[in-house]
Amino acid sequence: MVTIKEPTEFIWDGSNKDKNWIKHKVTNQECEEIFSDRDKRIYKDRLHSEKEKRFILLGRTKKERLLYTVFTIRNKKIRIISSRDVNKKEVKLYFEC
């Protein structure tokens, strides 16, 4: 598992600004909220890190929605690549100790 410091800024460019809402009904605010989840889980995304290091975050929003989020870090800023609701297998990963 990976740990990162609390992010101070997120990158939302034109190509990914509304993508998660359109595809998965996840708001940008929800994507950012899960980084504050004390119980979040962050893993290296070994399958999709050819061009840049990617990470998978499992975390809960303030309304307890559990999300699977893929992100990268660019110039010390978080760029969300994709975010969606978790599946059954991912729920188990989140609640593992």
Residue, then its C-alpha position, 0 to 999 in steps of 0.5 A: m500500500v502507498t501513502i501520500k501527503e494530504p493534497t493541496e491542489f487538484i488539476w481539472d483540465g478540459s478533457n477530464k473536468d466532467k468525464n466522471w460525472i458523465k460516465h459514473k455520476v461522480t462529482n469532482q467534489e466527491c473525487e477530492e473528498i475521498f483523499s481526506d478519508r482517514d481509512k482510504r487505501i492507496y495502491k500502485d496501479r502496476l498495470h497502467s503505469e507505463k507512461e506515468k505512475r498511476f495510483i488506485l485510491l479506495g475511499r469514502t466521501k462525506k456521504e459514505r459513498l465508496l469510490y474507486t479512483v485512479f489518479t496520478i501526481r503531476n508537479k505535486k498536484i493530484r490529477i484524477i484520471s477516473s472515478r466510479d463506485v466500487n465493486k464487491k471485490e473492491v469493498k473487501l479491499y477497503f475494509e481489510c485491516 
